[in-house]
């Protein structure tokens, strides 16, 4: 279940020369469809109601547990997917977040490479999201630092995560 398929593809580079980039084919379960105001966690529990719709399909990778003790988070770019849908997509990168003091990678997934301009918009969203999560955590009484640590490669996020055997995860270790 935790075996990843690697593919070689060309991606658009920030500088003029294209460079080959590897992407991992992963399975993602959608928890928050694009356009939804309801933010649910990997257990299905409602985390919060957002004042703005989610610009991405947001979910988790059931094969991995992230450093925060929850399933590894994933964003799936593209058209709206239904709640509970399972999709196989390529992880092209990751956004590193710190959420109430815990490292929380967000894999950025798509069926095709993500151009630099779109990577910048995604990063901007998560910078704003980290600030909003600071306020949400304050209201919930969660302590600890919140920040966006920037764009990372997907392989390093997958290396930090723990492969999950069936039945060895029963929910996040933090609330």
N, C-alpha and C positions, 0 to 999 in steps of 0.2 A: 504494500500500500504506500510505502514511503519512497519508492523508487521514482526518480525524476527522469524525464526524457529531456535531453539537451538538443538544441537545434542551433545551427550556425546560420546567421542571417546578416544582412547589411542594415545598419541603422544610420540615420542622419546624425552626423557628428556636429559639435559646436563649431569646430574649425572647418575649413573647406574640404578636407579629405575625409571620406567615409572610412569607418573602421569596422571590422567584424565584431559582432557582439553575441554572446551566448545568452539564451533565454531558457528557463526551465518550464516545462509543461506541467501545470498543477491543476488540481481540482478545487473549486471554490463553491461554497454554499452561500447563496444570497440571503442576507439578513435584513438589509435595508435597500429596497429597490430605488433606482434613480428617481428623483422627484418626491420621495416620501418625506414626511415631516416626523415620522416615528423612528427613533433610534433604538434598535433592539440589539442585545448582546447575543453571543453564540449559544446561550441556553434558551433564547427566545423571550427572555424577560425584557420588558420595556425599560430602557435606561433613562430616556428623556424625550420630550417633545420639542423639536427644534422650531425656532421662529422662521427659519428659511428652509426650503427643500434641499435635500441632499443632491449635490450635482453629479454623483457617481452611484453605481451599484456598489454596495458595501457588504462585505461578508467575511467569511473565515475559511481557512484551509484546514479541513478536518484531519489531515495527516501530520500536523505539527502543532506543538504547544509553544507559544511565544514566551519571552522572558518575564512577562507580567503574570504568567500562570494561566492565561486564557488561550484559546485557540489562536493561531497566528492570523492576524487581520489581513484582508486583501481588498483592494479597490479594483473593480472591473469596469474599464472604459467601454463606451459604446451605448447602444440603445437600452432602454429600460428592460430589466429582467424581472420576472415575478418573484415574490417572496418565496423562499424555499427552493428555488431553482438551483440545480447543480450544473456547473459549466466548467469545461476544461479550456484553460487559456494559458498564455505565456506570461511569466513574470519577467518584466523588463527592467525593473528597478524597485527601490523601496524608499520610503520616507521614514526617517528615524524620529520618533517622538519620545518625549519624557512626559508621562502622565502620572500625577501625584507621586513623583520620585521614581517611578518604574519605567525602564526602557520598553517601548511598545512599537515595534516595526510595523509598517503598513506596506505590504507588497503592492506594486502598481502593475496591473495586468491588462493585457489587450491581446487581440488576435494578430496584431501587427506592431512593428516597432513604433515607439512614441517619439515624435519629433521634438527638438529642443524647445520650441516655443510652447508646446503643450506641457512639457516637463516644468517649465517656469510657472505656468498657470496652476498646475497641480501643487507645486511647492508653495506658491502664494496662498492657495486655499488652506494648506496645512499650517502655515504660519498663523493665519487668522483663526483657524480651528483650535490651535494650541492656546491662544489667548482666550477664546470662548470657553474652552475646557477649564481654564483657571477659574473663571467665574462659576461655572457649574460645580466644580469641586469645592469651591468656597461655600456655596449654598448647601451642598451635601455634607460639609464638614470634613472633607478629605484634605489631609495636609500633604505637603511635598511640592517640589518644583514642577512646573509645566513648561515645556518649550518644544519647538520644532528644531531638530538637529540637522535637517537638510536631506538632500537626495543622496541615496546610497545605491550600490549594486544589489540586485536581488540575491545573488549567491551568498553574500555576507549575511543577509537577513536569514536566509535558510540555514546557514551554518550555525547561527546563534540559537535557532529554534531547536526544540527537542522532538525527534521523530516520535510519533504517537502510535502505540500498539492499540488494537481494538480493546475498548473497555478500560483503559488506564487513565481516563480523564472524566471527571464527574462535575465539572464546572470550574469557573475561575477561582483562584486563591484569594483574590481581592475583590471588593465590591465597587 
